Amino acid sequence: MLYAIKKQNESNERLMSRFKKIVQRSRIMNKKRERYFEAKKTKKQIRESAVKRAYYRKKRERAKFYS
């Protein structure tokens, strides 16, 4: 969690600008923006990932009996 404590004789505007700098340096907003505008998966990618999931699910089931 990010925070900025008001210093003695510091104006509210200066406090806000200092807090904004802290947020920019932490790159929180960049990460949030990247996640929001992340490219959506195509139908082909969704299908391929489903096939992979099924393969590994089956593999885990087999491993239960041989462990």
N, CA, C and O atoms as CSV, one atom per row, in Angstrom:
chain,resi,resn,atom,element,x,y,z
A,1,MET,N,N,0.835,-1.167,0.000
A,1,MET,CA,C,0.000,0.000,0.000
A,1,MET,C,C,0.886,1.238,0.000
A,1,MET,O,O,1.858,1.314,0.752
A,2,LEU,N,N,0.556,2.184,-0.824
A,2,LEU,CA,C,1.333,3.410,-0.937
A,2,LEU,C,C,0.669,4.526,-0.144
A,2,LEU,O,O,-0.557,4.632,-0.101
A,3,TYR,N,N,1.484,5.344,0.474
A,3,TYR,CA,C,0.957,6.490,1.195
A,3,TYR,C,C,2.013,7.572,1.266
A,3,TYR,O,O,3.202,7.302,1.096
A,4,ALA,N,N,1.583,8.790,1.515
A,4,ALA,CA,C,2.473,9.917,1.702
A,4,ALA,C,C,1.981,10.681,2.928
A,4,ALA,O,O,0.823,11.094,2.997
A,5,ILE,N,N,2.864,10.858,3.872
A,5,ILE,CA,C,2.510,11.567,5.102
A,5,ILE,C,C,2.858,13.046,4.922
A,5,ILE,O,O,3.934,13.403,4.442
A,6,LYS,N,N,1.926,13.871,5.319
A,6,LYS,CA,C,2.111,15.311,5.158
A,6,LYS,C,C,3.227,15.807,6.072
A,6,LYS,O,O,3.220,15.567,7.279
A,7,LYS,N,N,4.192,16.508,5.462
A,7,LYS,CA,C,5.306,17.065,6.221
A,7,LYS,C,C,4.889,18.405,6.827
A,7,LYS,O,O,3.873,18.992,6.457
A,8,GLN,N,N,5.698,18.858,7.757
A,8,GLN,CA,C,5.398,20.124,8.416
A,8,GLN,C,C,5.506,21.273,7.399
A,8,GLN,O,O,6.457,21.323,6.619
A,9,ASN,N,N,4.556,22.171,7.409
A,9,ASN,CA,C,4.496,23.325,6.509
A,9,ASN,C,C,4.399,22.920,5.034
A,9,ASN,O,O,4.858,23.658,4.162
A,10,GLU,N,N,3.817,21.778,4.752
A,10,GLU,CA,C,3.666,21.331,3.360
A,10,GLU,C,C,2.219,21.572,2.925
A,10,GLU,O,O,1.284,21.255,3.661
A,11,SER,N,N,2.041,22.128,1.738
A,11,SER,CA,C,0.686,22.393,1.255
A,11,SER,C,C,0.062,21.086,0.743
A,11,SER,O,O,0.753,20.109,0.455
A,12,ASN,N,N,-1.261,21.112,0.645
A,12,ASN,CA,C,-1.969,19.935,0.149
A,12,ASN,C,C,-1.615,19.638,-1.302
A,12,ASN,O,O,-1.532,18.473,-1.692
A,13,GLU,N,N,-1.405,20.684,-2.109
A,13,GLU,CA,C,-1.043,20.493,-3.509
A,13,GLU,C,C,0.313,19.790,-3.623
A,13,GLU,O,O,0.492,18.889,-4.442
A,14,ARG,N,N,1.263,20.220,-2.785
A,14,ARG,CA,C,2.595,19.606,-2.804
A,14,ARG,C,C,2.518,18.143,-2.357
A,14,ARG,O,O,3.198,17.280,-2.912
A,15,LEU,N,N,1.697,17.881,-1.364
A,15,LEU,CA,C,1.497,16.506,-0.886
A,15,LEU,C,C,0.922,15.633,-1.989
A,15,LEU,O,O,1.375,14.507,-2.194
A,16,MET,N,N,-0.077,16.151,-2.701
A,16,MET,CA,C,-0.688,15.383,-3.796
A,16,MET,C,C,0.320,15.113,-4.911
A,16,MET,O,O,0.363,14.006,-5.448
A,17,SER,N,N,1.134,16.115,-5.265
A,17,SER,CA,C,2.114,15.897,-6.330
A,17,SER,C,C,3.168,14.880,-5.895
A,17,SER,O,O,3.621,14.077,-6.710
A,18,ARG,N,N,3.561,14.906,-4.629
A,18,ARG,CA,C,4.521,13.930,-4.128
A,18,ARG,C,C,3.935,12.521,-4.151
A,18,ARG,O,O,4.617,11.557,-4.499
A,19,PHE,N,N,2.662,12.418,-3.775
A,19,PHE,CA,C,1.987,11.118,-3.825
A,19,PHE,C,C,1.883,10.609,-5.260
A,19,PHE,O,O,2.092,9.421,-5.505
A,20,LYS,N,N,1.569,11.478,-6.201
A,20,LYS,CA,C,1.492,11.077,-7.607
A,20,LYS,C,C,2.827,10.549,-8.106
A,20,LYS,O,O,2.868,9.587,-8.872
A,21,LYS,N,N,3.922,11.172,-7.677
A,21,LYS,CA,C,5.250,10.704,-8.063
A,21,LYS,C,C,5.517,9.307,-7.502
A,21,LYS,O,O,6.080,8.448,-8.180
A,22,ILE,N,N,5.108,9.102,-6.269
A,22,ILE,CA,C,5.294,7.781,-5.647
A,22,ILE,C,C,4.538,6.725,-6.432
A,22,ILE,O,O,5.064,5.639,-6.676
A,23,VAL,N,N,3.309,7.030,-6.831
A,23,VAL,CA,C,2.495,6.086,-7.596
A,23,VAL,C,C,3.131,5.812,-8.956
A,23,VAL,O,O,3.170,4.665,-9.401
A,24,GLN,N,N,3.628,6.849,-9.616
A,24,GLN,CA,C,4.258,6.666,-10.927
A,24,GLN,C,C,5.509,5.812,-10.819
A,24,GLN,O,O,5.744,4.952,-11.667
A,25,ARG,N,N,6.304,6.033,-9.804
A,25,ARG,CA,C,7.528,5.255,-9.628
A,25,ARG,C,C,7.225,3.794,-9.340
A,25,ARG,O,O,7.997,2.916,-9.726
A,26,SER,N,N,6.127,3.521,-8.675
A,26,SER,CA,C,5.781,2.142,-8.338
A,26,SER,C,C,5.200,1.382,-9.533
A,26,SER,O,O,5.084,0.157,-9.492
A,27,ARG,N,N,4.837,2.100,-10.590
A,27,ARG,CA,C,4.311,1.530,-11.829
A,27,ARG,C,C,2.987,0.776,-11.633
A,27,ARG,O,O,2.657,-0.109,-12.423
A,28,ILE,N,N,2.257,1.111,-10.620
A,28,ILE,CA,C,0.969,0.462,-10.372
A,28,ILE,C,C,-0.013,0.762,-11.496
A,28,ILE,O,O,-0.698,-0.139,-11.982
A,29,MET,N,N,-0.084,2.019,-11.907
A,29,MET,CA,C,-1.047,2.401,-12.938
A,29,MET,C,C,-0.695,1.771,-14.283
A,29,MET,O,O,-1.586,1.398,-15.045
A,30,ASN,N,N,0.613,1.649,-14.581
A,30,ASN,CA,C,1.010,1.004,-15.833
A,30,ASN,C,C,0.568,-0.453,-15.858
A,30,ASN,O,O,0.071,-0.937,-16.874
A,31,LYS,N,N,0.747,-1.148,-14.748
A,31,LYS,CA,C,0.336,-2.546,-14.670
A,31,LYS,C,C,-1.176,-2.665,-14.839
A,31,LYS,O,O,-1.666,-3.551,-15.541
A,32,LYS,N,N,-1.903,-1.770,-14.193
A,32,LYS,CA,C,-3.367,-1.794,-14.281
A,32,LYS,C,C,-3.818,-1.525,-15.712
A,32,LYS,O,O,-4.731,-2.182,-16.212
A,33,ARG,N,N,-3.184,-0.570,-16.364
A,33,ARG,CA,C,-3.529,-0.224,-17.743
A,33,ARG,C,C,-3.231,-1.399,-18.673
A,33,ARG,O,O,-4.033,-1.711,-19.553
A,34,GLU,N,N,-2.086,-2.048,-18.484
A,34,GLU,CA,C,-1.730,-3.199,-19.313
A,34,GLU,C,C,-2.747,-4.320,-19.145
A,34,GLU,O,O,-3.144,-4.955,-20.122
A,35,ARG,N,N,-3.166,-4.561,-17.911
A,35,ARG,CA,C,-4.131,-5.619,-17.653
A,35,ARG,C,C,-5.488,-5.291,-18.286
A,35,ARG,O,O,-6.172,-6.181,-18.792
A,36,TYR,N,N,-5.869,-4.019,-18.256
A,36,TYR,CA,C,-7.167,-3.601,-18.794
A,36,TYR,C,C,-7.197,-3.728,-20.313
A,36,TYR,O,O,-8.197,-4.173,-20.878
A,37,PHE,N,N,-6.113,-3.343,-20.973
A,37,PHE,CA,C,-6.082,-3.363,-22.427
A,37,PHE,C,C,-5.417,-4.610,-22.987
A,37,PHE,O,O,-4.981,-4.621,-24.138
A,38,GLU,N,N,-5.339,-5.650,-22.184
A,38,GLU,CA,C,-4.718,-6.893,-22.620
A,38,GLU,C,C,-5.496,-7.475,-23.798
A,38,GLU,O,O,-6.726,-7.454,-23.818
A,39,ALA,N,N,-4.762,-7.990,-24.769
A,39,ALA,CA,C,-5.403,-8.537,-25.972
A,39,ALA,C,C,-6.252,-9.756,-25.604
A,39,ALA,O,O,-5.820,-10.607,-24.826
A,40,LYS,N,N,-7.427,-9.832,-26.151
A,40,LYS,CA,C,-8.322,-10.956,-25.891
A,40,LYS,C,C,-7.852,-12.171,-26.680
A,40,LYS,O,O,-7.297,-12.039,-27.771
A,41,LYS,N,N,-8.079,-13.350,-26.121
A,41,LYS,CA,C,-7.681,-14.572,-26.798
A,41,LYS,C,C,-8.604,-14.854,-27.980
A,41,LYS,O,O,-9.808,-14.600,-27.930
A,42,THR,N,N,-8.000,-15.390,-29.048
A,42,THR,CA,C,-8.803,-15.784,-30.195
A,42,THR,C,C,-9.446,-17.134,-29.898
A,42,THR,O,O,-9.081,-17.804,-28.932
A,43,LYS,N,N,-10.394,-17.523,-30.724
A,43,LYS,CA,C,-11.063,-18.807,-30.517
A,43,LYS,C,C,-10.070,-19.958,-30.626
A,43,LYS,O,O,-10.173,-20.949,-29.904
A,44,LYS,N,N,-9.113,-19.818,-31.530
A,44,LYS,CA,C,-8.103,-20.857,-31.705
A,44,LYS,C,C,-7.263,-20.999,-30.428
A,44,LYS,O,O,-6.993,-22.119,-29.993
A,45,GLN,N,N,-6.853,-19.891,-29.832
A,45,GLN,CA,C,-6.061,-19.937,-28.609
A,45,GLN,C,C,-6.851,-20.549,-27.462
A,45,GLN,O,O,-6.304,-21.314,-26.667
A,46,ILE,N,N,-8.137,-20.214,-27.373
A,46,ILE,CA,C,-8.987,-20.773,-26.321
A,46,ILE,C,C,-9.094,-22.282,-26.483
A,46,ILE,O,O,-9.005,-23.025,-25.505
A,47,ARG,N,N,-9.287,-22.733,-27.720
A,47,ARG,CA,C,-9.393,-24.161,-28.005
A,47,ARG,C,C,-8.090,-24.882,-27.656
A,47,ARG,O,O,-8.116,-25.946,-27.038
A,48,GLU,N,N,-6.945,-24.302,-28.055
A,48,GLU,CA,C,-5.656,-24.927,-27.769
A,48,GLU,C,C,-5.409,-25.045,-26.268
A,48,GLU,O,O,-4.918,-26.071,-25.796
A,49,SER,N,N,-5.745,-24.005,-25.523
A,49,SER,CA,C,-5.540,-24.057,-24.074
A,49,SER,C,C,-6.460,-25.097,-23.434
A,49,SER,O,O,-6.073,-25.742,-22.460
A,50,ALA,N,N,-7.661,-25.267,-23.963
A,50,ALA,CA,C,-8.576,-26.277,-23.437
A,50,ALA,C,C,-8.022,-27.679,-23.685
A,50,ALA,O,O,-8.135,-28.554,-22.827
A,51,VAL,N,N,-7.426,-27.890,-24.851
A,51,VAL,CA,C,-6.827,-29.184,-25.158
A,51,VAL,C,C,-5.660,-29.466,-24.219
A,51,VAL,O,O,-5.510,-30.584,-23.728
A,52,LYS,N,N,-4.836,-28.455,-23.970
A,52,LYS,CA,C,-3.707,-28.617,-23.045
A,52,LYS,C,C,-4.193,-28.940,-21.642
A,52,LYS,O,O,-3.643,-29.819,-20.977
A,53,ARG,N,N,-5.230,-28.227,-21.186
A,53,ARG,CA,C,-5.777,-28.491,-19.853
A,53,ARG,C,C,-6.259,-29.918,-19.738
A,53,ARG,O,O,-5.993,-30.595,-18.744
A,54,ALA,N,N,-6.972,-30.380,-20.761
A,54,ALA,CA,C,-7.493,-31.747,-20.734
A,54,ALA,C,C,-6.345,-32.756,-20.702
A,54,ALA,O,O,-6.419,-33.762,-19.996
A,55,TYR,N,N,-5.295,-32.489,-21.458
A,55,TYR,CA,C,-4.148,-33.405,-21.500
A,55,TYR,C,C,-3.496,-33.514,-20.122
A,55,TYR,O,O,-3.242,-34.614,-19.634
A,56,TYR,N,N,-3.229,-32.364,-19.501
A,56,TYR,CA,C,-2.566,-32.387,-18.201
A,56,TYR,C,C,-3.487,-32.900,-17.102
A,56,TYR,O,O,-3.010,-33.503,-16.141
A,57,ARG,N,N,-4.784,-32.678,-17.216
A,57,ARG,CA,C,-5.734,-33.224,-16.254
A,57,ARG,C,C,-5.691,-34.746,-16.302
A,57,ARG,O,O,-5.674,-35.409,-15.265
A,58,LYS,N,N,-5.673,-35.292,-17.517
A,58,LYS,CA,C,-5.610,-36.745,-17.701
A,58,LYS,C,C,-4.288,-37.292,-17.165
A,58,LYS,O,O,-4.246,-38.359,-16.553
A,59,LYS,N,N,-3.225,-36.555,-17.402
A,59,LYS,CA,C,-1.899,-36.965,-16.934
A,59,LYS,C,C,-1.849,-37.005,-15.404
A,59,LYS,O,O,-1.265,-37.921,-14.826
A,60,ARG,N,N,-2.458,-36.019,-14.750
A,60,ARG,CA,C,-2.506,-35.994,-13.278
A,60,ARG,C,C,-3.322,-37.153,-12.740
A,60,ARG,O,O,-2.961,-37.752,-11.727
A,61,GLU,N,N,-4.414,-37.473,-13.407
A,61,GLU,CA,C,-5.259,-38.585,-12.965
A,61,GLU,C,C,-4.491,-39.898,-13.023
A,61,GLU,O,O,-4.586,-40.720,-12.111
A,62,ARG,N,N,-3.729,-40.095,-14.098
A,62,ARG,CA,C,-2.928,-41.315,-14.221
A,62,ARG,C,C,-1.868,-41.363,-13.139
A,62,ARG,O,O,-1.588,-42.426,-12.585
A,63,ALA,N,N,-1.279,-40.220,-12.836
A,63,ALA,CA,C,-0.201,-40.177,-11.828
A,63,ALA,C,C,-0.721,-40.535,-10.437
A,63,ALA,O,O,0.042,-41.037,-9.611
A,64,LYS,N,N,-1.975,-40.293,-10.166
A,64,LYS,CA,C,-2.541,-40.649,-8.853
A,64,LYS,C,C,-2.432,-42.145,-8.604
A,64,LYS,O,O,-2.110,-42.572,-7.495
A,65,PHE,N,N,-2.698,-42.937,-9.623
A,65,PHE,CA,C,-2.748,-44.386,-9.451
A,65,PHE,C,C,-1.363,-45.011,-9.419
A,65,PHE,O,O,-1.191,-46.091,-8.853
A,66,TYR,N,N,-0.371,-44.356,-10.012
A,66,TYR,CA,C,0.960,-44.940,-10.063
A,66,TYR,C,C,1.897,-44.396,-9.003
A,66,TYR,O,O,3.058,-44.802,-8.938
A,67,SER,N,N,1.415,-43.486,-8.173
A,67,SER,CA,C,2.286,-42.916,-7.137
A,67,SER,C,C,2.272,-43.763,-5.902
A,67,SER,O,O,2.946,-43.440,-4.924
